[in-house]
């Protein structure tokens, strides 16, 4: 994964191994964090009662996160060198994220 930030003040590139961020350990951490986040956030007020902390629903499971990570890794072949995310501001700042 490559993150490039270009602005009038600074320009830098950040290279990160995709497997370091999108692996089963990270999926477990995200699933564990979402499980405990429902204790502190009242989802009834945010999404109209679709998710509630009292019912004990955990919308982000380990298997769902693992499937998402596998799909993101496969997107590298589909994108063929195009950035996954490209943001341009009115001031001329650019942020690009490649897989």
C-alpha positions in Angstrom: 0.0 0.0 0.0 1.4 3.4 -0.9 0.0 6.7 0.4 1.1 9.8 -1.3 0.4 13.3 0.1 1.3 16.4 -2.0 0.6 19.9 -0.8 2.2 23.3 -1.1 4.0 22.8 2.3 5.0 19.2 2.3 5.3 16.2 0.0 5.7 12.7 1.3 5.2 9.0 0.4 4.4 6.4 2.9 4.9 2.8 1.9 3.2 0.1 4.0 3.0 -3.7 3.3 -0.6 -4.5 2.5 -0.4 -7.8 4.4 0.7 -5.9 7.5 -2.6 -4.0 7.5 -5.1 -6.4 5.9 -4.5 -9.7 7.8 -6.5 -12.0 10.1 -4.9 -10.4 13.3 -6.1 -7.0 12.2 -9.6 -8.4 11.4 -9.7 -9.9 14.9 -8.8 -6.6 16.5 -11.4 -4.7 14.5 -14.1 -7.3 15.4 -13.1 -7.2 19.1 -13.1 -3.4 19.1 -16.6 -3.2 17.5 -17.9 -5.7 20.0 -16.9 -3.5 22.9 -17.9 -0.2 21.2 -21.6 -1.2 21.3 -21.4 -1.1 25.1 -20.5 2.6 25.0 -22.4 3.9 22.0 -26.2 4.0 21.8 -26.8 2.9 18.2 -30.6 3.4 18.5 -30.2 7.2 18.2 -27.7 7.0 15.4 -29.3 4.5 13.0 -33.0 4.7 14.0 -32.9 1.5 16.1 -31.3 -0.8 13.5 -28.5 -1.7 15.9 -29.0 -1.6 19.6 -26.5 -2.1 22.4 -29.1 -4.0 24.5 -29.7 -6.7 21.9 -26.0 -7.6 21.8 -25.7 -7.5 18.0 -22.2 -7.3 16.6 -22.5 -6.1 13.0 -18.7 -6.4 12.3 -17.7 -10.0 12.8 -14.3 -11.6 12.3 -15.4 -13.5 9.2 -16.9 -10.4 7.6 -13.7 -8.4 8.2 -11.6 -11.2 6.8 -13.7 -11.4 3.7 -13.5 -7.6 3.3 -9.7 -7.7 3.6 -9.4 -10.5 1.0 -11.6 -8.5 -1.4 -9.6 -5.4 -0.9 -6.4 -7.3 -1.6 -7.9 -8.7 -4.8 -8.8 -5.2 -6.0 -5.2 -4.6 -6.8 -5.6 -6.8 -9.9 -8.8 -5.1 -10.9 -7.4 -1.5 -10.5 -4.3 -2.2 -12.6 -2.2 0.7 -11.3 -5.0 3.1 -10.6 -5.3 4.6 -7.1 -7.9 3.1 -4.8 -8.6 6.6 -3.3 -7.7 9.9 -4.9 -8.7 13.2 -3.1 -8.0 16.6 -4.5 -8.7 19.8 -2.5 -9.5 23.2 -3.8 -6.2 24.5 -2.4 -4.2 22.1 -4.6 -3.5 19.4 -1.9 -3.6 15.8 -3.3 -3.9 12.5 -1.4 -3.6 9.2 -3.3 -3.8 5.7 -1.9 -2.6 2.7 -4.0 -2.8 -0.9 -3.2 
